[in-house]
Amino acid sequence: MANTNAKFGLRPIGKLGSSSNSTGTTEYDILTGTTGSIFTGDPVKMVNTGGIAVAAAGDLLLGVFQGCRYTDSAGEVIYSPYWPTTTASSDAVAFVVDDPNALFEVQSAATGSVVQTVVGLNADIVYTAGSTVNGRSNVDLSGTMATGTAQCRIIGFSNDPENNALGTGSLSTYVNMIVKINEHLYAQTTGV
């Protein structure tokens, strides 16, 4: 049975090793006027002005966005699964899973063929804007998986029976994979 194309971004599922897992988040500032909507499951990066922004392929990743809190122009505190681009708020914070050892489930892209031998390889994210209806990310993992430097390391495959068929051709597209952020800000020696 072919896998289902149903992208959801990066979903936290645990940690590498046997340490306890809280899938906890850290609060980071979203600066007023930050461009680019950020959806639950989107990878984010730290910017040199002290806030965060949505990440794209090739960016050094800070973690994965899990929603935000901000005060709107009417003075109401809003908790939202996504950050609307260019929102004006002086107290906006994002909740980010930023543990360098966190593991995430993510769907592979339509291109490429996912087989068992991709475990241990690296791949970049593919960013597409998410849904303003449910706040869910539309990010997936590039079908180009190789030994070279890339944002995510493939650890294994999901147990999701709807999206774990490996093989060749169209049968093995849209596989849900388990990844660790490979190019993580807190695993680097240089800053932003």
N, C-alpha and C positions, 0 to 999 in steps of 0.2 A: 504494500500500500504506500502511495506517495505521501511525503510529508506535507503539512499544511503551511501555507505562507501566512503567518500571523505574528509579525514583529512586535516586540514589547520592550526593546532596549535591553539594558543589563539589569537583571534581577538578583539581589544578594541572596545567597543560599547557604553560606557557611564560611569557614576559614581553612586555609591550608594547614595541615598538621593536626595535632590533637588538642590544641589550646581551646579554651571555652569560646563560644560564639554568641555574641549578643546582637549581631548585625546592627550595632549602635551607630549613631550618627554624630557628627560634629557640626556646630553652627558656623557658617561663613557668611560674611557680608555680601549682599548683592547691591552694588552701587547704583544710585539713581541714574536712570538713563541707560543702563546696561542694554546693549542691543543683542538681539537673538533670544527668542523664547527658549525656556529651558523646561523640559518635561520630565516627569518621574521615569527614571531609567536612563536618562541621558548622561553620558560621561561629561564631567566638567573639568575645567582647568583653572588655575589661579592666575590672575593677571597682575602685572607689576604695579597697579594702583591699589592693591590690597583687597580686591574683591574676587569674585568668581565669574566665569562666563561659560557658555556652552562650548564644548571641545569639538574639534574636527580631526580627521585623519592626519597623523603626523604630530599632533600636539602632545605635550607632556601632561599626563592625566593626574588630577588630584583625587578623584573618586567618582561616585555616582550619585546624582541628584535624587532626593526622595521627597521633594515638596518644599514649601516655603511659608513664611509668615511675614506679613507687612501691614502697615496702616495705609488705607486708601485715602483719597482726597476728601472723603466725607468724615474721616476720623474713625472709621470702623476697622477693627483688626481682622484681617483676612488670613485664613489658612487655606492654601491652595496646592493642588497636585502639580501645578506648573506656574512658571514665571512668565507673564505676558511681556513681550519685548517693549522696551522704553517706558515701563511703568515708573512713575515718579513717586518715590517713597524714601524717606531718610532713615528708616529703621528696618529695611528688608533683610531677612536672613534666610539662607538656604540650609536645609538639612542634608548632609552629604555623608555617605558611607565612604570613609577615607582610609581605612585600614589597608596597608600595603599587602597584607596576607589574605584579604577577603577574596572569596570566590563568587563568581556570578554565572548565571545561566543567560545565554544570548543565542539568538537564532542566526544561522549562517545565511549568507546572501544567496541569491538565485544562481550566481555564476560559480563555477568550480564544482568539483565532485568531492564530497566528504567521505573519506575512508578511514579505517582504523589508524593508518600510518601518519595522519595529521597530528596525533597526540604528541605534544612536545614542540610543535612548530609555533610560529608567531603570525599574527594577522592584525591589521588595523581595523578600526571601526569604520562604518559607512554611515554618515549622518544624513538623515532626512527628517524634516520637522514632524513633530508628533501631533497629537489630537488635542485641539482646544475644547473638545466636548468632554473627554474623560481624563485629560492630562497625561496620557500615556505616551511614552517615547516610541519612535519609529526607527530607532537605530538598529543595525544588524552588524554582523562581522563579515569582513571582506572574504570573498571566495579565493583570494590570493593568499595562500598560506605557505610560509617558507621558513628557512632557518635564519634569515636576515632580521635585523632590528625592526620591531613593530610594537604597537601599543599593548596587545594582549597575547598571553601565552595560553595555548590550548592544553587543558588538563585532562579532559575526557568528554563524555557525552551524557546528556540528560537521560533520566529514566522515563521521560514523558513518552507514552506509547504512541502518541499522535505524531511525534517528530523525532524519532530516533532511528529511522531506517537508513543504514549506511549502504554504500554500493557504488555504482557508476551511473553516469548520466543524470536524468531528471529525478530518478528515485532518491538520490542522495543530496538534493538541494534542500534548503530550509531545515537542516538538522539543528536541533537545540543542543548547544555545546556548553561545557563548563570551562570557564576561563579565569585567569588571574591577571590583573593589570601588570603588564611587564614594564612599561615605561611610566613609573609612578613617581610623583614629585617627592614623596617621602622616602624613596629608595635611591635618590640621586644625591650627589655631593654638591651640586651647584644649585643655586636658587633661581627664582624667576627674575 
